[in-house]
Each structure stands twice: as C-alpha cells, then as structure tokens.
Amino acid sequence: MKSHVASMKGKFKASQATKSHVTYDYDFMNGFSAELDDDDLKELTQSPDVEMIVPDSIAYPHAGALVQKDAPWGLARVSSRTKLPAGSSADRLSYDFERLSSSAGVDVYVLNTGVNIHHIDFGGRAHWGKTFGPYLNQDGHGHGTHVAGTVAGRRWGVAKAASIIAVKVLSDEGPGKTSDIVAGINWAVAEAKRKGRPSVINMSLGAPANDAMDRAVVKAVAAGVHVVVSAGNDNVDAKNTSPARVPAVITVGATSITDERWVSSKTSGSNFGKSVDIFAPGDRITSAGMSKSSVTVKTGTSMAAPHVAGLIAYLLATEGRRTPANMLARVKHLAPDGVLSGIPSDTR
C-alpha cells in the first residue's frame, strides 16, 4: 500500500493534467486519503491491491442544548453505586466527589473542535496536539473544551491530574471531514506509541456508517489505546453510527439525573442498542466554557463519553495498565446493574 501512495504521488506530480492529490497517509492502517479525478478513481478502483475505497463524509459533534449553569451532578453519579437522592437538581446539586489518588501519567487525546488549553480548570495540563483540516489552532466552538473539562478538569473533571491533548478534527461550526478524523486517530496512536504512556482517545462525535473511520478505531484499540466514543443523539439504534457501532470501542449512551436514558423528543435522545456498552451522565452537564474562566452546561452523549474516558484515565493511573477489552470489563464491573430506566431490552 505504501508503494501505491508513492506511485500515486509521483503520478500526480508528473502530470499537469490531473487535479488528484493525496491528502493524508494513514500509515497505521495501510491506507491514505486523496482527492481524485474520475480517471484516477477508476484506476484505483480496478487495482487488485486495494481492499476498499470509502467516500469522504461529514461527522458531527454529539452535543445538545446549551445553557449557563454550575452544578456537575455527573461526577456525583459516577462515584456512587446508588441513585442520587430524590429531588436532586442538575442545576443546584452539591456533593463530595471521592477518589483515591492522582490520575497523573495518563494522556487523553480529545478528538473534537479543539480545546482552550489556557482554561483555568486545566491548570496547565492541557496541550495542543495537532490540527487536521483548514482550521486555526483553537476551539472556536466550545464543544471540545467542555468535553475535555469533564475528562480532566480540576473542578469539573473525573481524572483531575490527567494530561489533555487537543486534536482538532472538527470545524468551529461543528462538522468535520471523516478523512481528517481518521488522520487525527492515526496521529494520536503514533504519539501514544512514541511516548509510551497509558493513553485514551475520546471521540464525542459520529457520522453515518463509515468503514474507514471504523477501521481506524479498530487499529487504535489493537495498538493498546483505549477508545471511548459517544453513542449519538438521534434516539435510535446506534448500529448505523460510526464509530459507535464498532464492537472494539467503548460506546457510551447518556442518562439523566433521575437515572433514565436521556430523551428530549422522538428524534432527540441517547442512542441505544447492542452497540452501546455503558451509560453515563449526559443531561445538563456543567464543565469548562470557551473563555479562560467560564463554565457552561451542555447535553448529549458527547457529555456522557468523557465521564467514561475520565474514569478509564483514573483507573489506568490508580490500578495500572489493562488491555482495552479488560478495561471495558472493569468499567462494567464498577457500574451498578439494573438501575436505569428507558433502556430498550436489546441494549447490552
């Protein structure tokens, strides 16, 4: 496959007639992305060495409503095996978040709209990794910063000493190309290998079924990186959503403060089905805002996934390394069973 990339690059440079060009080399999955004219696409399609060709598509952050509040009930819920007291408010709840020790030494790669690495809640533990796509090195949307705050914010996060690495693969408007996302996964896996630290990838995003993105996360997990993804917010079975449908990743659905599957309408709510591994708080979650000291509240499975990514970072730091499969089993063991309502019977 590398010879194909090399030969294609040479062909494109040699010919002034073609507008085709390679945009990314995906070394870890023996592939590449490219913009091809009709003739080059036909030639590539007919090659016996090509396993699949997947059209580039658009992925979206799995976020919901935005309001200004300041009570992180989600941390209380993930640290307790019992329901929160009756009448608890997502807006005003106060509690003690108990934890054992530091979660330092673990890297969490947040593939999203970017992260405001200067936000005070990160205390200097957030770093800009890389940008994929024609974007500035900033979070002009706020989605990625909110997600990162839930993963590892000093006040709002689960793993309060983990390191955050921003990988911008979505635009400041929200959507992003799947080819950029695959490139971001490729880079994060390579960085994790280079640094040799326990690593988690959080992907609070999704797209219609996409084989290339699915293949990328499978390769990441095979490399020992823990991949946590959001289930999606369409109130449907997640079986047609990438990468949520991939068995190798940890797919997270969203719940409300009353331990119900989060649903706001017939077409808006946490996805479900056999692809969903676990549920976590996702309704009216308080976390870091766009500016340096702001906080904000967001809703969606995008907010649920970082609770689990943060928990995994915490477990890696306090209990040691595990394979991704063993980690999923550990997380499920810690989760109380049979306490949620509104979960379809075919959901794991």
Residue pairs with C-beta under 8 A, 6 or more apart in sequence:
1 30
1 31
1 32
1 49
2 27
2 30
4 32
4 44
4 47
4 49
4 50
5 22
5 25
5 32
8 20
8 22
8 32
8 34
8 40
8 44
9 22
11 18
11 40
12 18
12 20
12 21
12 22
18 37
18 39
18 40
19 35
19 37
20 34
20 35
20 36
20 37
20 40
21 34
21 35
22 32
22 33
22 34
23 32
23 33
23 34
23 35
23 179
24 32
24 33
24 132
24 179
24 180
24 182
24 183
24 186
25 32
26 32
26 33
26 182
26 183
26 186
26 216
27 186
27 190
28 186
28 189
28 190
28 216
28 219
28 220
28 223
29 182
29 186
29 215
29 216
29 219
31 212
31 215
33 56
33 179
33 182
33 183
33 212
36 44
41 53
44 50
44 53
45 53
52 211
52 212
54 178
54 210
54 211
54 212
56 177
56 178
56 179
57 177
57 178
57 207
57 208
57 210
58 175
58 176
58 177
58 178
58 207
59 170
59 175
59 176
59 177
59 178
59 181
59 205
59 206
59 207
59 210
59 213
59 242
60 170
60 174
60 175
60 176
60 205
60 206
60 207
61 112
61 113
61 141
61 143
61 170
61 174
61 204
61 205
61 302
62 204
62 205
62 206
62 230
62 231
62 232
62 233
62 300
62 301
62 302
62 305
63 143
63 146
63 174
63 204
63 233
63 298
63 299
63 300
63 302
63 303
64 233
64 264
64 268
64 298
64 299
64 300
65 264
65 284
65 298
65 299
66 296
66 297
66 298
67 284
67 296
67 297
68 295
68 296
68 297
69 90
69 91
69 284
69 286
69 295
69 296
69 297
70 286
70 295
70 297
71 89
71 90
71 91
71 92
71 93
71 94
71 286
72 155
72 156
72 285
72 286
72 287
73 84
73 88
73 89
73 90
73 93
73 95
73 257
73 281
73 284
73 285
74 150
74 280
74 281
74 282
74 285
74 303
74 307
75 95
75 97
75 156
75 157
75 158
75 307
76 84
76 93
76 95
76 97
77 84
77 255
77 257
77 280
77 281
78 158
78 280
78 281
78 307
78 311
79 97
79 98
79 99
81 336
82 336
83 259
83 339
84 93
84 257
84 259
88 257
89 257
90 256
90 257
90 283
90 284
91 284
93 257
99 160
99 314
100 318
101 317
101 318
102 160
102 161
102 317
103 152
103 159
103 160
103 161
103 162
103 310
103 313
103 314
103 316
103 317
103 318
104 161
104 162
104 163
104 317
105 197
105 198
105 317
106 159
106 162
106 163
106 197
106 198
106 199
106 200
106 313
106 316
106 317
107 162
107 163
107 165
107 191
107 192
107 195
107 197
107 198
107 199
107 200
108 148
108 151
108 152
108 159
108 162
108 163
108 164
108 165
108 199
108 200
108 201
108 202
108 309
108 310
108 313
109 129
109 165
109 167
109 188
109 191
109 192
109 199
109 200
109 201
109 202
110 144
110 147
110 148
110 151
110 164
110 165
110 166
110 167
110 202
110 306
111 167
111 169
111 181
111 184
111 185
111 188
111 201
111 202
111 203
111 205
112 139
112 143
112 144
112 147
112 148
112 166
112 167
112 168
112 169
112 170
112 202
112 203
112 204
112 205
113 139
113 140
113 141
113 142
113 143
113 144
113 145
113 168
113 170
113 171
113 172
113 174
114 128
114 131
114 135
114 137
114 138
114 139
114 140
114 141
114 144
114 145
114 166
114 168
114 170
114 172
115 122
115 126
115 128
115 139
115 144
115 145
115 148
115 164
115 166
116 126
116 138
116 139
116 145
116 288
116 290
116 291
116 292
117 126
117 127
117 128
117 164
117 166
118 126
118 292
119 126
119 145
119 149
119 153
119 288
119 289
119 291
119 292
119 293
120 154
120 292
120 293
121 149
121 153
121 154
121 155
121 156
121 157
121 287
121 288
122 148
122 149
122 152
122 153
122 154
122 164
122 288
123 154
125 152
125 161
125 162
125 163
125 164
126 148
126 152
126 163
126 164
126 165
126 166
127 163
127 164
127 165
127 166
128 137
128 165
128 166
129 165
129 166
129 167
129 187
129 188
129 191
130 167
130 168
130 184
130 187
131 137
131 167
131 168
132 167
132 168
132 169
132 180
132 181
132 183
132 184
132 187
133 168
133 169
133 170
133 171
133 176
133 177
133 180
135 168
135 171
135 172
136 172
137 168
138 172
139 145
139 166
139 168
139 172
139 290
140 172
140 290
141 170
141 171
141 172
141 173
141 174
141 290
142 289
142 290
142 296
143 170
143 174
143 204
143 298
143 302
144 166
144 168
144 170
145 287
145 288
145 289
145 290
146 285
146 287
146 288
146 289
146 296
146 298
146 303
147 202
147 204
147 287
147 302
147 303
147 305
147 306
148 157
148 164
148 166
148 288
148 306
149 156
149 157
149 287
149 288
150 156
150 157
150 158
150 285
150 287
150 303
150 306
150 307
150 310
151 157
151 158
151 159
151 162
151 164
151 202
151 306
151 309
151 310
151 313
152 158
152 159
152 160
152 161
152 162
152 163
152 164
152 310
152 313
153 160
153 287
153 288
154 160
156 286
156 287
156 288
156 295
157 287
157 310
158 306
158 307
158 310
158 311
158 313
158 314
159 310
159 311
159 313
159 314
159 317
161 317
162 310
162 313
162 314
162 317
165 188
165 191
167 184
167 187
167 188
168 184
169 176
169 180
169 181
169 183
169 184
169 205
170 176
170 181
170 205
176 205
178 207
178 210
178 212
178 213
178 242
179 212
181 203
181 205
181 207
181 213
181 216
182 212
182 213
182 216
185 201
185 213
185 216
185 217
185 219
185 220
186 216
188 199
188 201
188 220
188 225
189 219
189 220
189 223
189 225
191 199
192 199
192 223
192 224
192 225
193 223
198 313
198 316
198 317
198 321
199 224
199 225
199 226
200 225
200 226
200 227
200 228
200 309
200 312
200 313
200 316
201 217
201 220
201 225
201 226
201 227
201 228
202 228
202 229
202 305
202 306
202 309
203 217
203 227
203 228
203 229
203 230
203 243
203 305
204 229
204 230
204 300
204 301
204 302
204 303
204 305
204 306
205 229
205 230
205 302
206 229
206 230
206 231
206 232
206 241
206 242
206 243
206 244
207 213
207 241
207 242
208 240
208 241
208 242
209 240
209 241
209 242
209 245
210 242
210 243
211 242
213 242
213 243
214 242
214 243
214 245
214 246
216 243
217 227
217 229
217 243
217 246
217 248
217 249
218 246
218 248
220 227
221 227
221 248
221 249
221 324
222 248
224 323
224 324
225 324
226 250
226 309
226 312
226 316
226 324
226 327
227 243
227 248
227 249
227 250
227 324
228 249
228 250
228 252
228 305
228 306
228 308
228 309
228 312
229 243
229 244
229 246
229 249
229 250
229 251
229 252
229 305
230 244
230 251
230 252
230 254
230 300
230 301
230 302
230 304
230 305
231 238
231 241
231 244
231 251
231 252
231 253
231 254
231 270
231 271
231 272
231 275
231 276
231 301
231 304
232 238
232 241
232 244
232 270
232 271
232 301
233 254
233 268
233 269
233 270
233 271
233 300
233 301
233 302
234 241
234 267
234 268
234 269
234 271
235 263
235 265
235 266
235 267
235 268
235 269
235 270
235 271
236 271
236 272
237 271
237 272
237 273
237 275
237 346
238 244
238 245
238 251
238 253
238 271
238 272
238 273
238 275
238 276
239 245
239 273
239 274
239 275
241 271
241 275
243 249
244 251
244 271
244 275
244 276
245 251
245 275
246 275
247 275
248 324
250 277
250 278
250 308
250 312
250 324
250 327
250 328
250 331
251 275
251 276
251 277
251 278
252 276
252 277
252 278
252 279
252 280
252 301
252 304
252 305
252 307
252 308
253 261
253 262
253 270
253 271
253 272
253 276
253 278
253 279
253 280
253 282
253 301
253 304
253 347
254 261
254 262
254 270
254 279
254 280
254 281
254 282
254 283
254 299
254 300
254 301
254 303
254 304
255 261
255 262
255 270
255 279
255 280
255 281
255 282
255 283
255 304
255 340
256 262
256 281
256 282
256 283
256 284
257 281
257 283
257 284
259 339
259 340
259 341
260 340
260 341
260 342
261 269
261 270
261 272
261 279
261 340
261 341
261 342
261 343
262 269
262 270
262 282
262 283
262 299
262 300
262 301
262 304
263 269
263 270
263 342
264 299
270 279
270 282
270 301
270 304
271 301
272 343
272 344
272 346
272 347
273 344
273 346
273 347
274 346
274 347
274 348
276 347
276 348
277 328
277 332
277 348
278 308
278 331
278 332
278 335
279 304
279 340
279 343
280 304
280 305
280 307
280 308
281 303
281 304
281 307
282 299
282 300
282 301
282 302
282 303
282 304
282 307
283 299
283 303
284 297
284 299
285 297
285 298
285 299
285 303
286 295
286 296
286 297
287 295
287 296
287 297
287 298
287 303
288 294
288 295
288 296
289 295
289 296
290 296
308 331
311 331
311 334
312 327
312 331
315 322
315 327
315 330
315 331
316 322
316 327
319 330
322 330
